């Protein structure tokens, strides 16, 4: 049986406690063990209008059946890429759809 170890989050109380990051991986590692304290969150307040991109459109669930081997391969590859297998599958479908649309002349190449 595999047990998950709980990571104790370090709370950040000041912007000065947030280091400069050389890489996205370094930033990811930092934020996986740190969180913003309530007082710091209150200082930030709501973001200015137009700063955040618009929300993504809601997706529609679709049932697609795959054999166990294909799902296993997809999950293994997704884990290597640090993403969910359903996310990876959506990326594959979107990329292939784009390529097929270019080939059919539906969109310019």
Backbone atoms as SQL, in Angstrom:
CREATE TABLE atoms (id INTEGER PRIMARY KEY, chain TEXT, resi INTEGER, resn TEXT, atom TEXT, x REAL, y REAL, z REAL);
INSERT INTO atoms VALUES
  (1, 'A', 1, 'UNK', 'N', 0.839, -1.180, 0.000),
  (2, 'A', 1, 'UNK', 'CA', 0.000, 0.000, 0.000),
  (3, 'A', 1, 'UNK', 'C', 0.886, 1.245, 0.000),
  (4, 'A', 2, 'UNK', 'N', 0.572, 2.211, -0.873),
  (5, 'A', 2, 'UNK', 'CA', 1.341, 3.443, -0.973),
  (6, 'A', 2, 'UNK', 'C', 0.672, 4.496, -0.116),
  (7, 'A', 3, 'UNK', 'N', 1.452, 5.182, 0.698),
  (8, 'A', 3, 'UNK', 'CA', 0.905, 6.269, 1.500),
  (9, 'A', 3, 'UNK', 'C', 1.522, 7.564, 1.036),
  (10, 'A', 4, 'UNK', 'N', 0.721, 8.614, 1.045),
  (11, 'A', 4, 'UNK', 'CA', 1.213, 9.921, 0.638),
  (12, 'A', 4, 'UNK', 'C', 1.757, 10.639, 1.854),
  (13, 'A', 5, 'UNK', 'N', 2.931, 11.230, 1.712),
  (14, 'A', 5, 'UNK', 'CA', 3.450, 12.032, 2.808),
  (15, 'A', 5, 'UNK', 'C', 2.879, 13.433, 2.657),
  (16, 'A', 6, 'UNK', 'N', 2.474, 13.995, 3.751),
  (17, 'A', 6, 'UNK', 'CA', 1.894, 15.334, 3.727),
  (18, 'A', 6, 'UNK', 'C', 3.020, 16.352, 3.771),
  (19, 'A', 7, 'UNK', 'N', 2.980, 17.304, 2.858),
  (20, 'A', 7, 'UNK', 'CA', 3.972, 18.365, 2.815),
  (21, 'A', 7, 'UNK', 'C', 3.433, 19.527, 3.636),
  (22, 'A', 8, 'UNK', 'N', 4.235, 19.975, 4.581),
  (23, 'A', 8, 'UNK', 'CA', 3.829, 21.106, 5.409),
  (24, 'A', 8, 'UNK', 'C', 4.109, 22.369, 4.605),
  (25, 'A', 9, 'UNK', 'N', 3.070, 23.138, 4.336),
  (26, 'A', 9, 'UNK', 'CA', 3.204, 24.351, 3.544),
  (27, 'A', 9, 'UNK', 'C', 3.773, 25.476, 4.410),
  (28, 'A', 10, 'UNK', 'N', 4.738, 26.194, 3.859),
  (29, 'A', 10, 'UNK', 'CA', 5.311, 27.359, 4.520),
  (30, 'A', 10, 'UNK', 'C', 4.506, 28.562, 4.062),
  (31, 'A', 11, 'UNK', 'N', 4.012, 29.337, 5.011),
  (32, 'A', 11, 'UNK', 'CA', 3.181, 30.482, 4.673),
  (33, 'A', 11, 'UNK', 'C', 4.043, 31.721, 4.449),
  (34, 'A', 12, 'UNK', 'N', 3.782, 32.420, 3.356),
  (35, 'A', 12, 'UNK', 'CA', 4.499, 33.643, 3.001),
  (36, 'A', 12, 'UNK', 'C', 3.701, 34.826, 3.532),
  (37, 'A', 13, 'UNK', 'N', 4.391, 35.728, 4.267),
  (38, 'A', 13, 'UNK', 'CA', 3.703, 36.875, 4.876),
  (39, 'A', 13, 'UNK', 'C', 4.096, 38.207, 4.237),
  (40, 'A', 14, 'UNK', 'N', 5.126, 38.182, 3.373),
  (41, 'A', 14, 'UNK', 'CA', 5.598, 39.410, 2.749),
  (42, 'A', 14, 'UNK', 'C', 6.096, 39.087, 1.346),
  (43, 'A', 15, 'UNK', 'N', 5.949, 40.047, 0.452),
  (44, 'A', 15, 'UNK', 'CA', 6.447, 39.854, -0.919),
  (45, 'A', 15, 'UNK', 'C', 7.960, 39.655, -0.926),
  (46, 'A', 16, 'UNK', 'N', 8.642, 40.195, 0.078),
  (47, 'A', 16, 'UNK', 'CA', 10.096, 40.043, 0.172),
  (48, 'A', 16, 'UNK', 'C', 10.517, 38.592, 0.371),
  (49, 'A', 17, 'UNK', 'N', 9.620, 37.751, 0.842),
  (50, 'A', 17, 'UNK', 'CA', 9.926, 36.344, 1.069),
  (51, 'A', 17, 'UNK', 'C', 9.839, 35.514, -0.214),
  (52, 'A', 18, 'UNK', 'N', 9.360, 36.119, -1.286),
  (53, 'A', 18, 'UNK', 'CA', 9.230, 35.412, -2.567),
  (54, 'A', 18, 'UNK', 'C', 10.491, 35.657, -3.383),
  (55, 'A', 19, 'UNK', 'N', 11.269, 34.615, -3.655),
  (56, 'A', 19, 'UNK', 'CA', 12.529, 34.801, -4.386),
  (57, 'A', 19, 'UNK', 'C', 12.305, 35.022, -5.874),
  (58, 'A', 20, 'UNK', 'N', 13.379, 35.442, -6.556),
  (59, 'A', 20, 'UNK', 'CA', 13.375, 35.490, -8.012),
  (60, 'A', 20, 'UNK', 'C', 13.636, 34.067, -8.491),
  (61, 'A', 21, 'UNK', 'N', 12.944, 33.636, -9.532),
  (62, 'A', 21, 'UNK', 'CA', 13.089, 32.274, -10.019),
  (63, 'A', 21, 'UNK', 'C', 13.831, 32.281, -11.338),
  (64, 'A', 22, 'UNK', 'N', 14.797, 31.365, -11.473),
  (65, 'A', 22, 'UNK', 'CA', 15.570, 31.259, -12.714),
  (66, 'A', 22, 'UNK', 'C', 14.811, 30.468, -13.772),
  (67, 'A', 23, 'UNK', 'N', 13.982, 29.510, -13.320),
  (68, 'A', 23, 'UNK', 'CA', 13.244, 28.674, -14.261),
  (69, 'A', 23, 'UNK', 'C', 11.825, 28.455, -13.743),
  (70, 'A', 24, 'UNK', 'N', 10.969, 28.014, -14.645),
  (71, 'A', 24, 'UNK', 'CA', 9.602, 27.679, -14.251),
  (72, 'A', 24, 'UNK', 'C', 9.594, 26.480, -13.302),
  (73, 'A', 25, 'UNK', 'N', 10.499, 25.547, -13.508),
  (74, 'A', 25, 'UNK', 'CA', 10.593, 24.376, -12.628),
  (75, 'A', 25, 'UNK', 'C', 10.966, 24.793, -11.210),
  (76, 'A', 26, 'UNK', 'N', 11.867, 25.752, -11.094),
  (77, 'A', 26, 'UNK', 'CA', 12.263, 26.271, -9.781),
  (78, 'A', 26, 'UNK', 'C', 11.071, 26.936, -9.099),
  (79, 'A', 27, 'UNK', 'N', 10.305, 27.708, -9.857),
  (80, 'A', 27, 'UNK', 'CA', 9.122, 28.361, -9.299),
  (81, 'A', 27, 'UNK', 'C', 8.088, 27.320, -8.862),
  (82, 'A', 28, 'UNK', 'N', 7.898, 26.295, -9.693),
  (83, 'A', 28, 'UNK', 'CA', 6.960, 25.222, -9.357),
  (84, 'A', 28, 'UNK', 'C', 7.358, 24.545, -8.051),
  (85, 'A', 29, 'UNK', 'N', 8.651, 24.246, -7.924),
  (86, 'A', 29, 'UNK', 'CA', 9.135, 23.590, -6.705),
  (87, 'A', 29, 'UNK', 'C', 8.877, 24.468, -5.485),
  (88, 'A', 30, 'UNK', 'N', 9.094, 25.766, -5.612),
  (89, 'A', 30, 'UNK', 'CA', 8.863, 26.691, -4.494),
  (90, 'A', 30, 'UNK', 'C', 7.392, 26.712, -4.095),
  (91, 'A', 31, 'UNK', 'N', 6.502, 26.896, -5.082),
  (92, 'A', 31, 'UNK', 'CA', 5.076, 27.039, -4.765),
  (93, 'A', 31, 'UNK', 'C', 4.421, 25.716, -4.378),
  (94, 'A', 32, 'UNK', 'N', 5.091, 24.604, -4.599),
  (95, 'A', 32, 'UNK', 'CA', 4.542, 23.328, -4.141),
  (96, 'A', 32, 'UNK', 'C', 4.737, 23.153, -2.637),
  (97, 'A', 33, 'UNK', 'N', 5.567, 24.011, -2.031),
  (98, 'A', 33, 'UNK', 'CA', 5.795, 23.936, -0.579),
  (99, 'A', 33, 'UNK', 'C', 5.496, 25.243, 0.138),
  (100, 'A', 34, 'UNK', 'N', 5.042, 26.265, -0.577),
  (101, 'A', 34, 'UNK', 'CA', 4.752, 27.565, 0.016),
  (102, 'A', 34, 'UNK', 'C', 3.355, 28.037, -0.396),
  (103, 'A', 35, 'UNK', 'N', 2.750, 28.855, 0.448),
  (104, 'A', 35, 'UNK', 'CA', 1.451, 29.449, 0.123),
  (105, 'A', 35, 'UNK', 'C', 1.421, 30.879, 0.652),
  (106, 'A', 36, 'UNK', 'N', 0.530, 31.684, 0.105),
  (107, 'A', 36, 'UNK', 'CA', 0.397, 33.070, 0.534),
  (108, 'A', 36, 'UNK', 'C', -0.445, 33.138, 1.798),
  (109, 'A', 37, 'UNK', 'N', 0.013, 33.919, 2.781),
  (110, 'A', 37, 'UNK', 'CA', -0.740, 34.120, 4.009),
  (111, 'A', 37, 'UNK', 'C', -1.932, 35.029, 3.767),
  (112, 'A', 38, 'UNK', 'N', -2.912, 34.943, 4.641),
  (113, 'A', 38, 'UNK', 'CA', -4.147, 35.734, 4.491),
  (114, 'A', 38, 'UNK', 'C', -3.862, 37.232, 4.427),
  (115, 'A', 39, 'UNK', 'N', -2.978, 37.725, 5.313),
  (116, 'A', 39, 'UNK', 'CA', -2.702, 39.172, 5.341),
  (117, 'A', 39, 'UNK', 'C', -2.070, 39.642, 4.038),
  (118, 'A', 40, 'UNK', 'N', -1.237, 38.811, 3.430),
  (119, 'A', 40, 'UNK', 'CA', -0.626, 39.176, 2.150),
  (120, 'A', 40, 'UNK', 'C', -1.682, 39.160, 1.039),
  (121, 'A', 41, 'UNK', 'N', -2.542, 38.176, 1.056),
  (122, 'A', 41, 'UNK', 'CA', -3.623, 38.128, 0.065),
  (123, 'A', 41, 'UNK', 'C', -4.518, 39.357, 0.160),
  (124, 'A', 42, 'UNK', 'N', -4.805, 39.786, 1.387),
  (125, 'A', 42, 'UNK', 'CA', -5.647, 40.978, 1.572),
  (126, 'A', 42, 'UNK', 'C', -4.955, 42.227, 1.042),
  (127, 'A', 43, 'UNK', 'N', -3.623, 42.307, 1.186),
  (128, 'A', 43, 'UNK', 'CA', -2.874, 43.462, 0.667),
  (129, 'A', 43, 'UNK', 'C', -2.990, 43.556, -0.848),
  (130, 'A', 44, 'UNK', 'N', -2.974, 42.405, -1.506),
  (131, 'A', 44, 'UNK', 'CA', -3.050, 42.405, -2.965),
  (132, 'A', 44, 'UNK', 'C', -4.394, 42.907, -3.463),
  (133, 'A', 45, 'UNK', 'N', -5.479, 42.538, -2.804),
  (134, 'A', 45, 'UNK', 'CA', -6.810, 42.925, -3.249),
  (135, 'A', 45, 'UNK', 'C', -7.153, 42.282, -4.581),
  (136, 'A', 46, 'UNK', 'N', -8.305, 42.656, -5.139),
  (137, 'A', 46, 'UNK', 'CA', -8.698, 42.058, -6.422),
  (138, 'A', 46, 'UNK', 'C', -7.816, 42.583, -7.559),
  (139, 'A', 47, 'UNK', 'N', -7.610, 41.774, -8.596),
  (140, 'A', 47, 'UNK', 'CA', -6.776, 42.232, -9.720),
  (141, 'A', 47, 'UNK', 'C', -7.495, 43.331, -10.501),
  (142, 'A', 48, 'UNK', 'N', -6.730, 44.237, -11.098),
  (143, 'A', 48, 'UNK', 'CA', -7.348, 45.294, -11.912),
  (144, 'A', 48, 'UNK', 'C', -8.145, 44.692, -13.073),
  (145, 'A', 49, 'UNK', 'N', -9.184, 45.369, -13.460),
  (146, 'A', 49, 'UNK', 'CA', -10.034, 44.916, -14.567),
  (147, 'A', 49, 'UNK', 'C', -9.193, 44.752, -15.825),
  (148, 'A', 50, 'UNK', 'N', -9.362, 43.621, -16.508),
  (149, 'A', 50, 'UNK', 'CA', -8.660, 43.364, -17.752),
  (150, 'A', 50, 'UNK', 'C', -7.282, 42.742, -17.583),
  (151, 'A', 51, 'UNK', 'N', -6.801, 42.580, -16.353),
  (152, 'A', 51, 'UNK', 'CA', -5.485, 41.990, -16.135),
  (153, 'A', 51, 'UNK', 'C', -5.482, 40.495, -16.428),
  (154, 'A', 52, 'UNK', 'N', -6.532, 39.812, -16.009),
  (155, 'A', 52, 'UNK', 'CA', -6.630, 38.367, -16.213),
  (156, 'A', 52, 'UNK', 'C', -7.284, 38.060, -17.557),
  (157, 'A', 53, 'UNK', 'N', -6.872, 36.990, -18.202),
  (158, 'A', 53, 'UNK', 'CA', -7.530, 36.622, -19.465),
  (159, 'A', 53, 'UNK', 'C', -8.960, 36.174, -19.195),
  (160, 'A', 54, 'UNK', 'N', -9.809, 36.221, -20.202),
  (161, 'A', 54, 'UNK', 'CA', -11.190, 35.766, -19.989),
  (162, 'A', 54, 'UNK', 'C', -11.197, 34.266, -19.660),
  (163, 'A', 55, 'UNK', 'N', -12.196, 33.831, -18.919),
  (164, 'A', 55, 'UNK', 'CA', -12.253, 32.404, -18.586),
  (165, 'A', 55, 'UNK', 'C', -12.398, 31.554, -19.846),
  (166, 'A', 56, 'UNK', 'N', -11.839, 30.352, -19.777),
  (167, 'A', 56, 'UNK', 'CA', -11.966, 29.438, -20.910),
  (168, 'A', 56, 'UNK', 'C', -13.415, 29.006, -21.038),
  (169, 'A', 57, 'UNK', 'N', -13.850, 28.754, -22.265),
  (170, 'A', 57, 'UNK', 'CA', -15.217, 28.242, -22.424),
  (171, 'A', 57, 'UNK', 'C', -15.336, 26.872, -21.766),
  (172, 'A', 58, 'UNK', 'N', -16.489, 26.586, -21.234),
  (173, 'A', 58, 'UNK', 'CA', -16.714, 25.292, -20.592),
  (174, 'A', 58, 'UNK', 'C', -16.604, 24.185, -21.625),
  (175, 'A', 59, 'UNK', 'N', -16.059, 23.077, -21.204),
  (176, 'A', 59, 'UNK', 'CA', -15.940, 21.946, -22.114),
  (177, 'A', 59, 'UNK', 'C', -17.134, 21.012, -21.937),
  (178, 'A', 60, 'UNK', 'N', -17.367, 20.223, -22.952),
  (179, 'A', 60, 'UNK', 'CA', -18.466, 19.265, -22.934),
  (180, 'A', 60, 'UNK', 'C', -17.898, 17.868, -22.752),
  (181, 'A', 61, 'UNK', 'N', -18.382, 17.143, -21.765),
  (182, 'A', 61, 'UNK', 'CA', -17.867, 15.783, -21.582),
  (183, 'A', 61, 'UNK', 'C', -18.270, 14.869, -22.737),
  (184, 'A', 62, 'UNK', 'N', -17.323, 14.020, -23.148),
  (185, 'A', 62, 'UNK', 'CA', -17.556, 13.073, -24.225),
  (186, 'A', 62, 'UNK', 'C', -17.007, 11.719, -23.781),
  (187, 'A', 63, 'UNK', 'N', -17.775, 10.668, -24.003),
  (188, 'A', 63, 'UNK', 'CA', -17.310, 9.322, -23.648),
  (189, 'A', 63, 'UNK', 'C', -16.624, 8.700, -24.857),
  (190, 'A', 64, 'UNK', 'N', -15.373, 8.306, -24.681),
  (191, 'A', 64, 'UNK', 'CA', -14.604, 7.629, -25.721),
  (192, 'A', 64, 'UNK', 'C', -14.012, 6.381, -25.087),
  (193, 'A', 65, 'UNK', 'N', -14.151, 5.260, -25.761),
  (194, 'A', 65, 'UNK', 'CA', -13.650, 4.005, -25.204),
  (195, 'A', 65, 'UNK', 'C', -12.320, 3.629, -25.838),
  (196, 'A', 66, 'UNK', 'N', -11.350, 3.256, -24.972),
  (197, 'A', 66, 'UNK', 'CA', -10.045, 2.790, -25.406),
  (198, 'A', 66, 'UNK', 'C', -9.752, 1.469, -24.715),
  (199, 'A', 67, 'UNK', 'N', -8.908, 0.660, -25.336),
  (200, 'A', 67, 'UNK', 'CA', -8.501, -0.579, -24.670),
  (201, 'A', 67, 'UNK', 'C', -7.541, -0.227, -23.523),
  (202, 'A', 68, 'UNK', 'N', -7.363, -1.148, -22.595),
  (203, 'A', 68, 'UNK', 'CA', -6.551, -0.901, -21.396),
  (204, 'A', 68, 'UNK', 'C', -5.109, -0.541, -21.732),
  (205, 'A', 69, 'UNK', 'N', -4.567, -1.199, -22.760),
  (206, 'A', 69, 'UNK', 'CA', -3.187, -0.922, -23.141),
  (207, 'A', 69, 'UNK', 'C', -3.023, 0.533, -23.580),
  (208, 'A', 70, 'UNK', 'N', -3.938, 1.018, -24.397),
  (209, 'A', 70, 'UNK', 'CA', -3.861, 2.401, -24.880),
  (210, 'A', 70, 'UNK', 'C', -3.987, 3.376, -23.718),
  (211, 'A', 71, 'UNK', 'N', -4.933, 3.134, -22.825),
  (212, 'A', 71, 'UNK', 'CA', -5.098, 4.009, -21.657),
  (213, 'A', 71, 'UNK', 'C', -3.838, 3.965, -20.797),
  (214, 'A', 72, 'UNK', 'N', -3.269, 2.783, -20.604),
  (215, 'A', 72, 'UNK', 'CA', -2.041, 2.663, -19.824),
  (216, 'A', 72, 'UNK', 'C', -0.897, 3.451, -20.431),
  (217, 'A', 73, 'UNK', 'N', -0.747, 3.350, -21.734),
  (218, 'A', 73, 'UNK', 'CA', 0.302, 4.093, -22.432),
  (219, 'A', 73, 'UNK', 'C', 0.080, 5.592, -22.307),
  (220, 'A', 74, 'UNK', 'N', -1.170, 6.008, -22.454),
  (221, 'A', 74, 'UNK', 'CA', -1.511, 7.423, -22.342),
  (222, 'A', 74, 'UNK', 'C', -1.212, 7.935, -20.931),
  (223, 'A', 75, 'UNK', 'N', -1.582, 7.180, -19.914),
  (224, 'A', 75, 'UNK', 'CA', -1.324, 7.587, -18.529),
  (225, 'A', 75, 'UNK', 'C', 0.167, 7.656, -18.240),
  (226, 'A', 76, 'UNK', 'N', 0.935, 6.704, -18.769),
  (227, 'A', 76, 'UNK', 'CA', 2.378, 6.710, -18.558),
  (228, 'A', 76, 'UNK', 'C', 3.014, 7.944, -19.179),
  (229, 'A', 77, 'UNK', 'N', 2.639, 8.236, -20.424),
  (230, 'A', 77, 'UNK', 'CA', 3.188, 9.405, -21.104),
  (231, 'A', 77, 'UNK', 'C', 2.768, 10.691, -20.404),
  (232, 'A', 78, 'UNK', 'N', 1.523, 10.768, -19.990),
  (233, 'A', 78, 'UNK', 'CA', 1.028, 11.963, -19.292),
  (234, 'A', 78, 'UNK', 'C', 1.797, 12.179, -17.991),
  (235, 'A', 79, 'UNK', 'N', 2.052, 11.100, -17.256),
  (236, 'A', 79, 'UNK', 'CA', 2.800, 11.217, -16.002),
  (237, 'A', 79, 'UNK', 'C', 4.210, 11.749, -16.261),
  (238, 'A', 80, 'UNK', 'N', 4.830, 11.294, -17.345),
  (239, 'A', 80, 'UNK', 'CA', 6.172, 11.779, -17.692),
  (240, 'A', 80, 'UNK', 'C', 6.160, 13.264, -18.026),
  (241, 'A', 81, 'UNK', 'N', 5.015, 13.748, -18.511),
  (242, 'A', 81, 'UNK', 'CA', 4.888, 15.160, -18.877),
  (243, 'A', 81, 'UNK', 'C', 4.265, 15.986, -17.749),
  (244, 'A', 82, 'UNK', 'N', 4.037, 15.348, -16.591),
  (245, 'A', 82, 'UNK', 'CA', 3.445, 16.020, -15.423),
  (246, 'A', 82, 'UNK', 'C', 2.100, 16.666, -15.728),
  (247, 'A', 83, 'UNK', 'N', 1.251, 15.908, -16.393),
  (248, 'A', 83, 'UNK', 'CA', -0.102, 16.406, -16.651),
  (249, 'A', 83, 'UNK', 'C', -1.062, 15.230, -16.606),
  (250, 'A', 84, 'UNK', 'N', -2.339, 15.521, -16.532),
  (251, 'A', 84, 'UNK', 'CA', -3.351, 14.478, -16.503),
  (252, 'A', 84, 'UNK', 'C', -3.503, 13.819, -17.863),
  (253, 'A', 85, 'UNK', 'N', -3.894, 12.550, -17.839),
  (254, 'A', 85, 'UNK', 'CA', -4.014, 11.836, -19.117),
  (255, 'A', 85, 'UNK', 'C', -5.148, 12.391, -19.968),
  (256, 'A', 86, 'UNK', 'N', -6.215, 12.880, -19.348),
  (257, 'A', 86, 'UNK', 'CA', -7.307, 13.456, -20.136),
  (258, 'A', 86, 'UNK', 'C', -6.869, 14.764, -20.790),
  (259, 'A', 87, 'UNK', 'N', -6.062, 15.540, -20.076),
  (260, 'A', 87, 'UNK', 'CA', -5.518, 16.772, -20.650),
  (261, 'A', 87, 'UNK', 'C', -4.639, 16.450, -21.850),
  (262, 'A', 88, 'UNK', 'N', -3.772, 15.449, -21.687),
  (263, 'A', 88, 'UNK', 'CA', -2.900, 15.053, -22.792),
  (264, 'A', 88, 'UNK', 'C', -3.721, 14.559, -23.986),
  (265, 'A', 89, 'UNK', 'N', -4.755, 13.792, -23.728),
  (266, 'A', 89, 'UNK', 'CA', -5.614, 13.299, -24.800),
  (267, 'A', 89, 'UNK', 'C', -6.275, 14.457, -25.542),
  (268, 'A', 90, 'UNK', 'N', -6.759, 15.460, -24.805),
  (269, 'A', 90, 'UNK', 'CA', -7.364, 16.636, -25.450),
  (270, 'A', 90, 'UNK', 'C', -6.336, 17.357, -26.325),
  (271, 'A', 91, 'UNK', 'N', -5.102, 17.460, -25.820),
  (272, 'A', 91, 'UNK', 'CA', -4.047, 18.100, -26.617),
  (273, 'A', 91, 'UNK', 'C', -3.791, 17.328, -27.900),
  (274, 'A', 92, 'UNK', 'N', -3.721, 15.992, -27.795),
  (275, 'A', 92, 'UNK', 'CA', -3.500, 15.163, -28.981),
  (276, 'A', 92, 'UNK', 'C', -4.612, 15.370, -30.009),
  (277, 'A', 93, 'UNK', 'N', -5.845, 15.356, -29.569),
  (278, 'A', 93, 'UNK', 'CA', -6.983, 15.504, -30.484),
  (279, 'A', 93, 'UNK', 'C', -6.961, 16.894, -31.128),
  (280, 'A', 94, 'UNK', 'N', -6.707, 17.916, -30.327),
  (281, 'A', 94, 'UNK', 'CA', -6.681, 19.283, -30.854),
  (282, 'A', 94, 'UNK', 'C', -5.578, 19.452, -31.886),
  (283, 'A', 95, 'UNK', 'N', -4.382, 18.919, -31.582),
  (284, 'A', 95, 'UNK', 'CA', -3.269, 19.027, -32.528),
  (285, 'A', 95, 'UNK', 'C', -3.566, 18.287, -33.827),
  (286, 'A', 96, 'UNK', 'N', -4.105, 17.086, -33.707),
  (287, 'A', 96, 'UNK', 'CA', -4.400, 16.294, -34.918),
  (288, 'A', 96, 'UNK', 'C', -5.521, 16.939, -35.729),
  (289, 'A', 97, 'UNK', 'N', -6.525, 17.484, -35.068),
  (290, 'A', 97, 'UNK', 'CA', -7.623, 18.164, -35.752),
  (291, 'A', 97, 'UNK', 'C', -7.093, 19.344, -36.554),
  (292, 'A', 98, 'UNK', 'N', -6.195, 20.096, -35.948),
  (293, 'A', 98, 'UNK', 'CA', -5.582, 21.230, -36.634),
  (294, 'A', 98, 'UNK', 'C', -4.841, 20.766, -37.897),
  (295, 'A', 99, 'UNK', 'N', -4.044, 19.707, -37.753),
  (296, 'A', 99, 'UNK', 'CA', -3.296, 19.182, -38.900),
  (297, 'A', 99, 'UNK', 'C', -4.235, 18.705, -40.013),
  (298, 'A', 100, 'UNK', 'N', -5.296, 18.023, -39.653),
  (299, 'A', 100, 'UNK', 'CA', -6.260, 17.540, -40.653),
  (300, 'A', 100, 'UNK', 'C', -6.981, 18.704, -41.328),
  (301, 'A', 101, 'UNK', 'N', -7.318, 19.738, -40.560),
  (302, 'A', 101, 'UNK', 'CA', -7.972, 20.911, -41.150),
  (303, 'A', 101, 'UNK', 'C', -7.041, 21.610, -42.133),
  (304, 'A', 102, 'UNK', 'N', -5.756, 21.679, -41.817),
  (305, 'A', 102, 'UNK', 'CA', -4.783, 22.263, -42.755),
  (306, 'A', 102, 'UNK', 'C', -4.689, 21.417, -44.014),
  (307, 'A', 103, 'UNK', 'N', -4.613, 20.106, -43.849),
  (308, 'A', 103, 'UNK', 'CA', -4.496, 19.200, -44.990),
  (309, 'A', 103, 'UNK', 'C', -5.710, 19.301, -45.904),
  (310, 'A', 104, 'UNK', 'N', -6.896, 19.450, -45.326),
  (311, 'A', 104, 'UNK', 'CA', -8.138, 19.527, -46.107),
  (312, 'A', 104, 'UNK', 'C', -8.388, 20.925, -46.670),
  (313, 'A', 105, 'UNK', 'N', -7.544, 21.898, -46.314),
  (314, 'A', 105, 'UNK', 'CA', -7.722, 23.260, -46.800),
  (315, 'A', 105, 'UNK', 'C', -8.793, 24.032, -46.067),
  (316, 'A', 106, 'UNK', 'N', -9.242, 23.526, -44.936),
  (317, 'A', 106, 'UNK', 'CA', -10.272, 24.222, -44.150),
  (318, 'A', 106, 'UNK', 'C', -9.672, 25.480, -43.523),
  (319, 'A', 107, 'UNK', 'N', -8.403, 25.400, -43.121),
  (320, 'A', 107, 'UNK', 'CA', -7.688, 26.562, -42.616),
  (321, 'A', 107, 'UNK', 'C', -6.414, 26.699, -43.440),
  (322, 'A', 108, 'UNK', 'N', -5.940, 27.951, -43.629),
  (323, 'A', 108, 'UNK', 'CA', -4.719, 28.126, -44.424),
  (324, 'A', 108, 'UNK', 'C', -3.504, 27.549, -43.704),
  (325, 'A', 109, 'UNK', 'N', -2.546, 27.043, -44.488),
  (326, 'A', 109, 'UNK', 'CA', -1.337, 26.483, -43.866),
  (327, 'A', 109, 'UNK', 'C', -0.267, 27.510, -43.673);
